[in-house]
Amino acid sequence: MNIHCQSKDDDLGNIILKNGDEIKWSFSDNFWGTTLFYCDVQWENLNYHFDVYSNARDHKKCHSKCRWMISDYGSLYGYDQESGKWSSFPLKPMRAS
């Protein structure tokens, strides 16, 4: 899996992940509460996009840490620290340019 994550201000570059690998980074919300990090994922000849952190959606569920997992079947799951549960999120297919 090839993953490229970024925000308006930070680009983490391309990272190649093998099954079971993890990546970690840290950041802080901006003053205006508009922080957005997103990732583009290339996996098995498919390209996907998902928002890793959106202040509006994740401020409460990610008190100290946001956790995401992509399953072997291509499903995306996010961990909600508030409820203590994993929830399914859509992986949005990207169109070829």
HELIX and SHEET records of a PDB file:
HELIX    1   1 ASN A   55  ASP A   58  1                                   4    
SHEET    1   A 5 ASP A  11  ILE A  16  0                                        
SHEET    2   A 5 ASN A   2  GLN A   6 -1                                        
SHEET    3   A 5 LEU A  36  TRP A  43 -1                                        
SHEET    4   A 5 LEU A  46  SER A  54 -1                                        
SHEET    5   A 5 LYS A  92  PRO A  93 -1                                        
SHEET    1   B 3 ARG A  67  ILE A  70  0                                        
SHEET    2   B 3 LEU A  76  ASP A  80 -1                                        
SHEET    3   B 3 LYS A  85  PHE A  89 -1                                        
END                                                                             
